[in-house]
């Protein structure tokens, strides 16, 4: 079967359609571009933006105080030196992974349902990486010396330790950020041209015109554009797997019980996709509601994403089971006491909450097709999964560190108000960027939707 | 070369099929200097106007190779030549631990080369282009399909080419100043 054949069957499968019937090239263009160009800013947008911006200001205050005093304002100490900063870093970067997966992997798989969700999922990736990247820098203690992480011939005559996963992380995350930005911007060029041609006010025409770089939809341009886009997708797919693998190396390369495990890379990648798709659902459900995009983001999209949640959730569950099994099977006293401490120790409540949020609730409810098509239930489940994944990162970081080999070195970790402020603030940064994005850029790829209309038409003919 | 006062003739079409048909007929009639403009990528259109080969994949490969070799060298040089440190007798060139960064830089350079290569081959950014003077060309990013036959084409003749375009179901044919 040709790749096109696959695409057609994907769009024609039984169940809700990927695009509501009756749309034309013009109706799609006008509908999506009007959100940016014509509609007045909704009151709900102002409200959401105000809350997000206030949280963003909390972040700025927390960072300002951190710069003034130092990382001592956080709850971190020996033995738990990693704390919230690393928990948040791993959580955010994982969330970003779903965007790349939707835009790159589903493109290679010729899945027609990706076309109405890829744009804002990519934006989500970009903003999640921005929120994530901030944490290791803040955690360094002297963030203004961040450039020491980069290999450059300095007057100190030293180099980064290239055998360290922490340095691999610098390269992995900065490459991931750059490639995500390129992918997103390349996807935006034809839509910026659409906005340029639709805009009626001079400032909008100039701005979108400048960003569109004179795109005119030439057949030669489209030809190179499509090849470049496909190549980028091919590059981004292994990249996304490598990024969370490298993040998991930050843990596995250490000898700490609970970290030193070969299950970590696949289980981190699956967990990343799990939390990422949950975030896409959390964003998609209110967006389609408030902007009336039910024709483009149909129940089909929500159900497909719920199925991916279920699949990746099962992989994550397998990871938890294997982790526990190996702790006992290995015969290592330290591994065994680590897992017993996780399940029954001082942080046991958090561990069981994580199992409830990540396994017990989603992996039972998502089997039901009825619940997968219930928008409100899906929204709640997506929030639960994200909370569960955050708790998972907390359990991995904190319970492994707080009791390692020597009982004399044991200790507890309690986050301070500044830990919480930085975490809440990073959500503020993410949402602020996202609100600006939905106001000023098309949140659904217009040209790909026109292609989808054409495809649906051909199928009918 | 003398600058032709006319850039070309722009024909507007209502459907993809009309445009594809017109492009194929124009190519068959011997026109080579032409371009089509569509609101989304149309399969087979580039081939119809006689555009087959692109160097974007090659640029991607070259970028990837530069990133791969440069990435490895970036780690090899300080560890083996520039600032060798003996840690527990481990080999200076411990290549397996250099692989992650080599991979990341391969992807980074390949991606940058692909995007900037594509933009350069497309001559973007192009702030001004004569085709934007065509009437209703703003619909090329909405729901109309355009075919432009360039005045530089040796077969171009303002009158005959116009008649040809009108004969292939063009909704309107207009002259574009250069």
HADDOCK unambig.tbl for C-alpha pairs under 7 A between the chains (distance, minus, plus):
assign (segid A and resid 25 and name CA) (segid B and resid 142 and name CA) 6.46 0.50 0.50
assign (segid A and resid 25 and name CA) (segid B and resid 143 and name CA) 5.36 0.50 0.50
assign (segid A and resid 26 and name CA) (segid B and resid 142 and name CA) 5.74 0.50 0.50
assign (segid A and resid 26 and name CA) (segid B and resid 143 and name CA) 5.51 0.50 0.50
assign (segid A and resid 29 and name CA) (segid B and resid 142 and name CA) 6.10 0.50 0.50
assign (segid A and resid 159 and name CA) (segid B and resid 78 and name CA) 6.93 0.50 0.50
assign (segid A and resid 162 and name CA) (segid B and resid 75 and name CA) 6.40 0.50 0.50
assign (segid A and resid 162 and name CA) (segid B and resid 98 and name CA) 6.72 0.50 0.50
assign (segid A and resid 163 and name CA) (segid B and resid 97 and name CA) 5.28 0.50 0.50
assign (segid A and resid 163 and name CA) (segid B and resid 98 and name CA) 6.66 0.50 0.50
assign (segid A and resid 168 and name CA) (segid B and resid 100 and name CA) 6.36 0.50 0.50
assign (segid A and resid 168 and name CA) (segid B and resid 101 and name CA) 5.72 0.50 0.50
assign (segid A and resid 171 and name CA) (segid B and resid 101 and name CA) 6.25 0.50 0.50
assign (segid A and resid 171 and name CA) (segid B and resid 104 and name CA) 6.45 0.50 0.50
assign (segid A and resid 172 and name CA) (segid B and resid 104 and name CA) 5.83 0.50 0.50
assign (segid A and resid 175 and name CA) (segid B and resid 104 and name CA) 6.39 0.50 0.50
assign (segid A and resid 175 and name CA) (segid B and resid 108 and name CA) 5.59 0.50 0.50
assign (segid A and resid 179 and name CA) (segid B and resid 108 and name CA) 6.71 0.50 0.50
assign (segid A and resid 179 and name CA) (segid B and resid 111 and name CA) 6.52 0.50 0.50
assign (segid A and resid 193 and name CA) (segid B and resid 141 and name CA) 6.97 0.50 0.50
assign (segid A and resid 194 and name CA) (segid B and resid 141 and name CA) 5.12 0.50 0.50
assign (segid A and resid 197 and name CA) (segid B and resid 138 and name CA) 5.27 0.50 0.50
assign (segid A and resid 213 and name CA) (segid B and resid 124 and name CA) 6.04 0.50 0.50
assign (segid A and resid 213 and name CA) (segid B and resid 125 and name CA) 4.27 0.50 0.50
assign (segid A and resid 213 and name CA) (segid B and resid 126 and name CA) 5.99 0.50 0.50
assign (segid A and resid 213 and name CA) (segid B and resid 127 and name CA) 6.37 0.50 0.50
assign (segid A and resid 214 and name CA) (segid B and resid 124 and name CA) 6.73 0.50 0.50
assign (segid A and resid 214 and name CA) (segid B and resid 125 and name CA) 5.77 0.50 0.50
assign (segid A and resid 214 and name CA) (segid B and resid 126 and name CA) 4.90 0.50 0.50
assign (segid A and resid 214 and name CA) (segid B and resid 127 and name CA) 5.23 0.50 0.50
assign (segid A and resid 214 and name CA) (segid B and resid 128 and name CA) 6.96 0.50 0.50
assign (segid A and resid 216 and name CA) (segid B and resid 37 and name CA) 6.84 0.50 0.50
assign (segid A and resid 217 and name CA) (segid B and resid 37 and name CA) 4.94 0.50 0.50
assign (segid A and resid 217 and name CA) (segid B and resid 38 and name CA) 5.32 0.50 0.50
assign (segid A and resid 217 and name CA) (segid B and resid 39 and name CA) 6.12 0.50 0.50
assign (segid A and resid 217 and name CA) (segid B and resid 140 and name CA) 6.98 0.50 0.50
assign (segid A and resid 218 and name CA) (segid B and resid 35 and name CA) 6.41 0.50 0.50
assign (segid A and resid 218 and name CA) (segid B and resid 36 and name CA) 5.52 0.50 0.50
assign (segid A and resid 218 and name CA) (segid B and resid 37 and name CA) 4.39 0.50 0.50
assign (segid A and resid 218 and name CA) (segid B and resid 38 and name CA) 6.65 0.50 0.50
assign (segid A and resid 219 and name CA) (segid B and resid 35 and name CA) 6.40 0.50 0.50
assign (segid A and resid 219 and name CA) (segid B and resid 36 and name CA) 5.19 0.50 0.50
assign (segid A and resid 219 and name CA) (segid B and resid 37 and name CA) 5.79 0.50 0.50
assign (segid A and resid 219 and name CA) (segid B and resid 45 and name CA) 6.46 0.50 0.50
assign (segid A and resid 219 and name CA) (segid B and resid 46 and name CA) 5.39 0.50 0.50
assign (segid A and resid 220 and name CA) (segid B and resid 46 and name CA) 5.97 0.50 0.50
assign (segid A and resid 220 and name CA) (segid B and resid 51 and name CA) 6.85 0.50 0.50
assign (segid A and resid 221 and name CA) (segid B and resid 122 and name CA) 5.66 0.50 0.50
assign (segid A and resid 222 and name CA) (segid B and resid 41 and name CA) 5.57 0.50 0.50
assign (segid A and resid 223 and name CA) (segid B and resid 46 and name CA) 6.40 0.50 0.50
assign (segid A and resid 224 and name CA) (segid B and resid 54 and name CA) 6.55 0.50 0.50
assign (segid A and resid 224 and name CA) (segid B and resid 56 and name CA) 6.63 0.50 0.50
assign (segid A and resid 224 and name CA) (segid B and resid 118 and name CA) 6.19 0.50 0.50
assign (segid A and resid 225 and name CA) (segid B and resid 118 and name CA) 6.57 0.50 0.50
assign (segid A and resid 228 and name CA) (segid B and resid 56 and name CA) 6.46 0.50 0.50
assign (segid A and resid 228 and name CA) (segid B and resid 114 and name CA) 5.88 0.50 0.50
assign (segid A and resid 228 and name CA) (segid B and resid 115 and name CA) 6.58 0.50 0.50
assign (segid A and resid 228 and name CA) (segid B and resid 118 and name CA) 6.47 0.50 0.50
assign (segid A and resid 232 and name CA) (segid B and resid 111 and name CA) 6.04 0.50 0.50
assign (segid A and resid 235 and name CA) (segid B and resid 107 and name CA) 6.05 0.50 0.50
assign (segid A and resid 447 and name CA) (segid B and resid 39 and name CA) 6.54 0.50 0.50
assign (segid A and resid 447 and name CA) (segid B and resid 40 and name CA) 5.29 0.50 0.50
assign (segid A and resid 448 and name CA) (segid B and resid 40 and name CA) 6.97 0.50 0.50
assign (segid A and resid 450 and name CA) (segid B and resid 40 and name CA) 6.54 0.50 0.50
assign (segid A and resid 451 and name CA) (segid B and resid 40 and name CA) 6.03 0.50 0.50
